[in-house]
Amino acid sequence: MRSSHFVLSLALVSETVLAFAGQTRPKIELQDVIEQLFQRYPQDVLTGILFQVNFVHTSDIHSWYRGHQKTDDVSRSWNANIGDVASFVHHMKEKAEVIAYHKLGASLAHCWGSSRARGKTFSSSTLEMTHTGGGLSDSGNPEGGEALAIHVTLPYDVMTPGNHELENRAIALNLYHNITSRLPDSEKSKYLASNVYITTEYEEEVPLAERYRIWTTRDGKGRKVAALGVSFENSKTRAADVRIQPIEEMIKEKWFVDDVLGSNPNIFLLVGHMSISDKDDKWNVVHAAIRERHPETPIFIFAGHSHRRDCRMNFDTAGRSIAIESGRYLETIGWVSAALTESKPLEFVRRYLDPSKDTFLRHSGVDKKSFDTEIGKDVMRRFNELAKQRGLDELYGCAPHTYNWDHEKYTKHAKDHVLNFYMDEVFPAVVTTKDMTTGEPNPYFLLLNNGFMRVLLTNWIQMGDGKLTSDNLKVVNTPYKQQFSFIRLPRLISERVLEMIDHLQGKTDEAVTDFGAAYGNSVGQTVLSADEKEETPLTLGRYLRNEIVERLTVTSPGYVTEDSCGQLGPGDDTIHSSPGLKIQLPPTYVHSRPSSIETLGNYDLVDFVTLRRLQDRVQDVVNATIAMHNKFCEGQWRLCRPVANVTKADWKQYGSVDSSDAIMEYARILEENQQRDSD
């Protein structure tokens, strides 16, 4: 992974911040190439979105290295793979160098050699969730180890881990022993984990990776950049013997105060797997610590975890900071540019690029024949070979419908929503326990949260294709491999639990109100954790020549983004008009029941089923419901029956199929049935 900042250097940022800063180039004569470059990049296409500092950002890729390979309208907006991204960055860096030549009259060699004035910095960084995504990340031992080893060879400037890499002991140890510890000395500081520590097999706690990186750009200005890679505090990492240091403690560390703040950089680059819109995000803490010593130094923040396209600039009154998140699943390439003026606030551009070949060709000015680079082709050759070894293109069957996840509003009656497909078809067919006499499922209530499945099926299973491969099924399966659990409850209590959860999610339910909503708040704080995006009016930042590069307007579906940086103009690089896609996540909790429940009495026992990882939270609601029921029934025992509290010992394993294998098992059963019918 070779990285250098050329005179016009671009920053590519993502949740793992590795930089496509550029690879070592062979020695060539200026006169042999200059005419070719001028022909490729005529001056009228050079005044695009490249300014003094430029960043490209990817986040939450979740191993979508091979891109979206289906042919439906949505997938065509995201048909580029990670090799195409690498090639795109290569061409944009080259384009930046030519801009420098035009403006300075300098030789191209000087642009590469970085000794001329008024250059542009092109740096790349990524914040990655490389695990729990598709077959490349969810196969192998440990899962995703080989894919991650390929990923880190890409020439990013900065890379940081996501939360899933830190929650599994085997994956975290592999990251430490085989990735961060084995990077060449010249590359070690490009994988950053500023506040993450791991306990080794020898009971020694050590930093997972380098804490910071400081380097000087080769843009003729010699700008000093100080970079951090931070993670949010996450209790789930304890099982992996990974400790995430609170940000409030990190900023008091000697290395942060003396080495980072004391380096007096020209630019602070903060990359981390933390959302910029959560109420409890710690970006403000890091930002404030920097501003105490450096009140006017530009701060660029590249965040992730929420899977949104998002932007913030309202950190303080200086107007010299910007933060973005760049979506998920290689559906977005984030772009930030800035003119480093002395005035306040800074001038910024932020764009969310659809990662398609059309997008990359339009911005780079390169034709299709010349677009693919050696680094792009090599990395995809390695990923495709790994996919072949893992049998990821093995065909399981065909899906009869397109199943939506978050591109349409969820309702309980939406037949083509993947949640309902899972709860109403997959779960009864392969998970439920059956009555030994009738063969029918025992009466049950099923409660799930919207994190139990990963993504929509629209991009992989659509009418006209519908092919289900091993990779497709791993993509849509649940991100956590675990069993279902159940407790036996009276039907009445089960219904009240679900009604209360609906009520806590803002749904009106007269039965809940009548039953007693007084216990809603305390239970809700314990159980429900839906993201609430707080929109703050943006008052800072200048509108910077936002329409210099004309946006592409298309009729195909795609993202329509509304972020908090509206005064910079629309964020979407491609304007999708028919129809636009907005992320519409289902409720935090969803539930279902078979129709046979209606024949039961109030106190007939049913199986109340949920995921094992949810059972502690669900138990709190169950016992609160039981307490309210018993209080309501005091003095009315002829009408009510007291119900005993539930303990941890009451929970049992439900069924034998793991939650993450259910759809794969369902597809296998369908294929067997189809073959039997055709015989």
N, C-alpha and C positions, 0 to 999 in steps of 0.2 A: 504494500500500500504506500505509494510514493505520493507526496503532497508538496506542492510549492505554490506560493502566491505570486502570480505574475503581475505585471504592471496593471493590468486590468483583471483583477481577480474577483471571482464570484463566490458568494458564500451559499452553500447548500446546507440547509439545516433541517434536522428531523429529530425524533425522539431519541434516536441514537445518534449522536452527532459525529458522523464520520464525514470527511470532506472529499467531495469530488474536486479537490483543488487542482488537480492536474497530474499527469504522469510525466516521468522523465522523457524528454524528447531527443531523438537522434540529432546529431550535428548536421545542419543543412546550410546551404548558401542562401543568403537573403534574395539575391536576384532570381534564384530558381523558383521561388514561391510567391514573391510579392505580387506579380501580375495576376497570378491565379487567385490570390486572396482578394484582390481588388475586384476582380470579376465576380467572385462569389458574393461579396458583400459591398454592393454599390452604396454610395454615401446616403442615398435616400432611405436605406433600411437600417442605417447604423444609429439613428437617434431614437432608439426604442426605450426599453425599460432599464437600460444599464446606466448607472450613475456612479458616484465615487465609491460607494460600498454597496455590494450586492450579495444577497443571501438566497440560497435555494434550500428548501426544508422538506423533509419527509418525516412523517410520524405514524406510529401504530400500523406499520406495514403488515404485521401478523403473518409473515411468510408469503405474502402475495407477490413473490418475486417474478413469477411467470405471467403476471398480469391477469386481466379478465379475458378469458379465451372464448367465451360464447359470442354469438353473432347478433344478439338482440340489440335494439336501439340503445338501451342503457349501457351495455357493455362496450359498445363501440366508442363511447365517450372516454373509456378508460382502457383502451386496448394496448397500451404500451407496457413493456416489462421493465424490470430493473436495469437490464442491459441498455434499453433505449434511453432510460434516464441518464445513465453514465455517458452515453454518446451525446445526448443533448447538452449536458454540462460541458463536455469537451468542446463542442462547437461554440457554445456561448462564451467560453473562456477565450477561444480563438477569435471570436467576433469582437470581444472586448479589447484584445490586443490590437486589432486592426483599427478600432476607434481611436486608440491611443496614437497610432501611427498617423492617422489623418489629422488629428488635432495638434500633434507635436512636431511632425516632420522627423520623428526619430526612427531609427532603424527597428525593424521587427525584432532583431536580436536583442536590442536593448529592452524592448517590451518584455521579452521572455526573461532577459537577464535582470531586469528590475532595477534600473539605476536612473530612470528618467522622472521628471517632475510631473505632477498632476495626473497621476495614473488612477486606475480604478481597482478596488479590491474585490476579487471574486472568491468567496469562500463557501464551503459547503459543510453542512452539519446535519445530523440526523438523530432523532430521539426515537428509539425503536422498541416496539413490542414485536420481537421476532418469533415468539412462541405462541402457542394456542391459536393457530390460525388455520392452516391447511395441512396437507399431507407432508410438506417439506419440514414443517416445524413440529408436527405431532407424531413423527416416526423416528426410529433410531434409538440408540441407547448411549447417552440420555437423549430424550426427545429433542429434536432440533439441533443437536450438536454439530452435525456435519453441515447443515444449512448455515448456521451461524459462522462457522469457520470460513465459508465462502463469502458470506456477507461482509465480514471485516476486511476482506481484501479490496473492497471498493474504495476508491480514493476520496473518502470524506475528510473533512477537517476535524470534526468532533463527533463522537458517538457516545451515547449514554444508554444504560439498560432501561427496560420497562419493568413494570411490577411483576409480570409473570415469570421473568427470568430469575426473580429473587424469591419466589414463593416455593420453589421446588429444590430440595437439597441437592439432588444429583445434577440438575441443570445449573444451579449456582456454583457448585464445585467445579463443574466442567468449564464454566465461564472464567473462573479464577485460574485454574490450573492450565487449561489448554487454549485459552483465548488471551486474556489480559496479560498473563505472566509470560506468554510466549511471543508476544509482539516484539519485533525488532526494537532496539533502544530508540531509534529515530521515530518509531511509530507509537510507543507506549503512551505518550501524553495525549494521543488523539482519542483514546477510549477513557472517558472520565466518569468517575463515581465519587463525587466530592464528599458525600455524607453516608456512604455505604460501607459496612464492614462485615466480614465473614469469618466465622470460626472454622479453622481447618481441622483436619482429622487429628492433629496433634494438640487440640484444645488451645490453639493460639488465635487470637483475634487480630486480623490484619485488614488493611484497606483492600477492597475488592479490586480497585484499579487506581490509576493516578487521580489526584484530587483536583488538579487544575492544569491548565496549559497557558503559557505565555509565549508569544512569538511576534516577530516583526514582519509586516507585509513587504512584499517586493513590488510596490506600486510607485516607486519613486519618492513617496512621502515617508517611507519607513514608519508606518503607523504601528504602534504596539497594541496588540490585542491580548486581553486577559479573558480566558474562558473557564467556566465552571460547568459541571454536569451534576444536577441535583435530583433527588427522588423524594416523593412524598412519604410521610410516615405511614407504615402499613403493618398492622399487627400480624398479618398472615405470613410475614417473612420469618417469624420466630421459629416456626417448625423447620425451616431450612437453615437455622443457625445463622441467619443474616440479620444484622442490626442496622436500622436506618437512624442515623443521628438526627435529632430534632434540628431544624434549621436555626432556631434561636441559639442553640449551642454551637453549631458550625461556625456562625459568624464571629464567635469569640475565640476561635482557634488561632494560634500564633501564625500558622501558615496562611490563613485567610487575611489576617490583619497586616502582617508584615510582607508576605510574598505577593499576595494578590493586590490588596489595596495599596501597599507600599510600592508596587511596581509602576504606579502612575501611568497607566495605559491611556492610549487615545480612544480605545473602544472597549467596552465590556460586552462579552458574548455569554449569555446565560442560556443553557440548554438543560431541559429536564422533563421528566415524565410527571408533570403536574399540570392540571388544567388552569387556565387563566381566568375562568369564570366562576369557579367554586367559591363559596363564601369563606371557606377556611383555607384557601390556597396560601402558600408561603412565599409567593413571588414578591409580595409587598415587603416582607421581612428582609429578603436579600437586597431588594431595590433600595430600601431605606438605609441599610447598612452602607451601601455604596455611596449613596447621596450625602451621607454625613461627611465623607472625605472628598468626594468628587461631585460637587453639585451640578456640574454642567457636562460631564463626560457622557457621550452617547451610550445608551444601554439598549442592546438588542436581545429580546427574550424569545426563545423558540420552545414551545410547550407541547404537551400532548396529553393523552389518557382519555379525554372526553369524546374523541372520535368526531369532533366538530371542526368545521371551518370557522375560525373565530379570530378576533383582533381586539386589542386594548391599547390605549395610549394615555389613559387618565391616571397615571401613577403619582404624578406630582404636578406642580405648576411650571416646571422647567420646559415641558414639551419636547424633551430630547430623549424620549424612550418610546419604544414600541414593542408589543408582544403579539405573536400570532400562534395559532394552532392550525395544523394542516391536515385535518381529516383523518382518514383511516384507509386500510386495505389497498394502498397504492391507487386510490381514487382521486388524490389531490397532490399536486406539487406546489408547495408554498414558495412565494417569492417576495422578498423585501429589498427595496433599494432606498438609498438615502443620499442626499447632497449634504455633505458635512460643512455647512455654513456656520459662521460665527453667530449668526442671529438666533433668536429664540422665537418660536420653536423651530426644530429641524424640519426639513422638507422630506416627506416620506412617500413611497409608493408601496402598496401591498397588493398582491394578486394571488388568487387561487387558480392554478392552471389545471385543466383536465389533462391527465397524462395520456394523451393519444399521440399517434404519429403525426396527425394533422397539426396539433398544437406545437409540437417540437419543430416540425418543418417550417411552420409559419414564423416562429420566433427566431430560429437559427438562420433562416435564409438558405439552408442547404437542400439540395434536391434528394429525392429518395435514393438514388443510386449511390450518393456519396455519404449518406447519413450514418450508416453503421460503422462503428469504430472497432478496433481490435479488442479493446478492453470490454466493450459492450458485448461483442460476440463471444468472447472467452468466458465471461461470467455466466452467460445464458447456456453455453455448452455445458458448463459444470452443473448448473441447476437442473437442466434437462436430463443429464446423465444420472443425477441423484434421483430424480423423479422416476426414471425408468427402473433403477435398482429397487425402488420401493413399490413398484407396481401401481403407481398413482393414476395411471391412465387406463387401468383395468375397468371394463364396463360392467356395471352391476345391473343395469336395467334402464328403463325410461320412466320419467315422471309424467303423469297425465296432465298436469297443470303447472302454471307459474304460481309459486307461493311467495307472497310478499312478506317482508319483515317490518320495514320502517318507512316505506315510501307512500303508504296510505294509512289513514287513521284506523286504529284497531277497534273492532267491535266483536262482541261474543258470537255474532252470527255471520261473520265474514268467512265464508267457506275457503277462500283462497289465501287466508292468512296462515303463515307457517305455524304460529302458536296454536291455532285451532286445529290445524292439520295434525300437529303432534299430540295434542290433548284428546282429540275426538277420534283419531284413527290409529296413530302409531301406538300410543300408550295402551289403549284397550287390547290391541292385537298382540303386543309382544311383552308387556310389562305386568299387567294385572294378574293377581292370583285368582284362580278359577275354583268355583264350587265343584267338589269331587263328583256330586250327583248330576247336576244340571250342565256342567261345563261352562256356565256363565260366570262372569266376573263377580266376586263378592261386592256388595254395595260399597261405593267409595266416594270420597270427595278428594279432588286433586288440586293442590295449591303449588304454584310455581312463581318464580320471579322472572323479570325480563332479562336477567343476566344468564339464565340457564341455557339459552341458545345464543349463537354468536351473530349471525347475520341473516339477511334476506336470502331467499332462494331465487329471486328474480334473475340475478346475474348468471346463474349457473344452470337453471332449469327453465326452459321457456318453450312455448308452443313452436313446433316445427323442428326442434332439436330434442330437448328433453332428455338427453343422454346423462345418465348418472354414473360417474366414475368414482373410484375410490377417493380421489382427491376432492371431488364435489361433496361427498358425504362427510369427509373429515372437516370440510369448511363449515358446513351447516350444523354439525353436531355440537353438543354442549362443550364449553371450554373447560369444564372441570369434570374429571372422571370420577364418578362416585355413585353410590347406590341410592335408591329411594328408601325412605323410612316411613313408618306409619304408627299411629296409636289408635286404639279403639275408643270411640266417643259416641254419645247419643246423637242421633240425627239433629235434634234441636240445637245442641251446642255447636256442632259442626257448621250448621247454617249461620248461627249467630257470629261465629268467628269470621266467616267469609264476608258477612254483611258488614261487620265492623271494619275489616280491612278495606272494603270498598268505600266505606264512609270516610275513613282516614285518608283516602286518596282523592277526596273531594267529590265523591259521588253522593247524590241525595238518596236516602233510603229511609222511608218513614218507619219501617220496622226497627231500624237501628235507633232512631231518635226515640221512639216509644220505649224501646227496651232499656235505654239509658246510655246516652252518649257522654255522660259525665266522666267515664274512664277513658275517653278517647285520647287526650293529649299525652298522658304519660306512656300509654301503650304505643301511640304513634311515634314518639321520639325513639322508642326502643326498637321498633320493628321496621318502620318505613324509612327509606333513605333515598328517595327519588331526587335526582338532580334538579335544583331550582336555579335557573339561570337568571341572575340579577342584571338587568340592563341598566347601565349608568350612562347618562347623557355625556357625549364626548365634547369637550370644550377646548382641547388642545390639538396642535398639529396643523400644518399648512396643507392646502390643496396643491399638490405638486403635479402640474402638467399631466393630469391623469389620462387624458385622451390622446397623448402623443402616439401611442400604439393603439390603433383601432381594435376594439374588441370584436370577436367573431360572434355573429348572431346565427343560431341554427334552430331548426324546428324539432330536433331530437330531444328526448328527455335528458335531464341532467340537473345538477345542483343549482338552486337559487338561494343565495346566501344573504342573510341580513346580520351584519356584525355591528360592533360598537365603534367602528372607524368609518362611519358613513360619510364623513366630510372629505375623505380621500376619494370619494366616488365609489361606484360598484366594485366589489372585491372579485367577483367572478370574471375570469379572463374570457370565458365563453358564455355568452348569454343564451340560455336555453329558454325557449318560448312555448314549447308545445309537447307536453306540459313540463313545467319545472318540477324538480324533485326537492322536497323538503323533508328533513329527517323528522319523522313523527313516531317517536318511540311508543311502544305499548305502555299501559300502566305498569307501575313497578311490580305489582302482583296480579296474576291472572289465575283463574280457577275453572274447573269444570266438574260435572257429575253426570252419571248415566241417568237415563229417564226412569230406570227402575227404582230410583230413590223415592219417587213420588208415591209409591205404594207403601212406604214404611211409616210406622208411627213415630211420634216425637222422641221416644226414648229407646227405640230400636237402635242397636249398635251398628256403626259403620266403620270402615277403614278411612281414617283421615291421613292422606298420603302427601308427603312433600319430599324435597331433597334433603339428604342428611345434613348438608352444610347450612340448611335453614332451620333445622329442628329446634335449636335453642331459642331463636327469635320467635318462632311460631309458638313454642311452649309458653312464652310470656303472655302472648295474646290469649291463648287457650285458657290459662289459669285466671287471667283478668276477666274473661268472659264467664268462666265458672263462678268466680267470686260474685260478679254482678248478678248472675242467675240465682245463686243461693240467697243473696240479699233480697232480691225481688220476691223470692218465694217464701220468705219468712212469714209465718202465720197463714200461709196459703198452701199447706202441704197436701191438701186434698186435690189441689189443681197442679202442683209442681212436685218434682222429686229432687232432692239434693243430689249433687254430683260431686264426686271426689276430685281433688286436684291431680294433675298429671306430674309425674316425676321423670327424670331422665331414664330410669329403669323401665318405664312403660313403653319406650320406643323400641321397635323391632325393625329388622330389615324387611323391605317389601319387594317381592319378586327376585329374580335372579339376573336380570339384564341391567347392565350399567347404563346410567343416564346418557352417556356419550355414545353408546353403541346402539341405541334404540332405533334410530332411523336406518342405520346400516342393516340391522336385523330385519326391519320392516321391508326394506328393498329386496333383501334376499328371499323373504317369504313370498313377496309378489312375483319375483322372477320364477321361483319354483312353481307357483300356481299357474303362471302363464305357460310355462313349459309343459306342465301336466295337462292343461286344457288343450294344448296344441297337439299332443300325442294321440 
